[in-house]
Amino acid sequence: MTRSRGLSGLRGFTLIEALTVLVVIVVLTAIAVPMWRNHQLRVRRADAMAALNAIQVSQDRFFGRMARYATAEILSAEPPRGLGLAATSQRGFYQIELRTAEDGLSYLAIASAAPPGGQAGDTRCVQFSIDQSGIRRARDTAGEDRSADCWR
């Protein structure tokens, strides 16, 4: 005797099981996407730090040769006449500004998030800076000091 298989032998997902899986996926996505975005912002901050550190090293070399710090006008000029650095960070997430005192004995290098770039959404660490003494600062969109949070 053979037994015929009917529809009662088939087993599938119930609506409740499918909805449970859907809810789990939505919750995991709601947690993972903001975490990924924050991680991405933190990783891009390294672009600003690298650019400012490069300026500091170049400025120290320039000062050793010329007994003064380079100005913004010669930021991109090739050494020994300038620093040979671009006005944007290497990956393009930050714009670099160089402010040098009139006597050439001090400077402030500032990296600000580039407006069209993805880093413009970083409200916590909008602006990084470093001066001739190596003092590192960072500010958020409200202008509050975030140096301890951002320079790590």
Residue pairs with C-beta under 8 A, 6 or more apart in sequence:
40 118
41 119
41 121
41 122
41 124
41 125
44 91
44 93
44 118
44 119
44 122
45 119
45 122
45 125
45 128
45 150
47 89
47 90
47 91
47 92
47 93
47 94
47 119
48 89
48 93
48 94
48 111
48 113
48 125
48 128
49 111
49 128
49 151
50 89
50 90
51 85
51 88
51 89
51 90
51 94
51 96
51 111
52 96
52 109
52 111
52 128
52 129
52 130
52 136
53 130
54 85
55 83
55 85
55 96
55 98
55 109
55 130
56 109
56 130
56 134
58 70
58 79
58 83
58 84
58 85
59 69
59 70
59 83
59 107
59 109
59 132
61 79
62 68
62 69
62 70
62 79
62 80
62 82
62 83
63 69
63 132
65 80
66 80
66 104
67 104
68 103
68 104
68 105
69 100
69 101
69 104
69 105
69 106
69 107
69 132
70 82
70 83
70 98
70 100
70 107
71 98
71 100
71 104
72 97
72 98
72 99
72 100
74 81
74 82
74 83
75 82
75 83
75 85
75 86
75 87
75 96
75 98
76 82
76 83
76 84
76 85
76 86
76 87
77 83
77 84
78 84
85 96
86 96
87 95
87 96
87 97
88 94
88 95
88 96
88 114
89 95
89 96
89 111
92 114
92 117
93 113
93 114
93 117
93 118
93 119
94 111
94 112
94 113
94 114
94 119
94 128
95 111
95 112
95 113
95 114
96 109
96 110
96 111
97 109
97 110
97 111
97 112
98 107
98 108
98 109
98 110
99 107
99 108
99 109
99 110
100 106
100 107
101 107
105 132
106 131
106 132
107 131
107 132
108 129
108 130
108 131
109 129
109 130
109 131
110 127
110 128
110 129
111 127
111 128
111 129
112 126
112 127
113 119
113 120
113 122
113 126
113 127
114 120
123 140
123 141
124 140
124 146
124 149
124 150
125 138
125 139
125 140
125 146
125 149
125 150
126 139
126 140
126 141
127 138
127 139
128 136
128 137
128 138
128 150
128 151
129 136
129 137
129 138
130 136
130 137
136 147
136 151
137 145
137 147
137 151
138 145
138 146
138 147
138 149
138 150
138 151
139 145
139 146
140 146
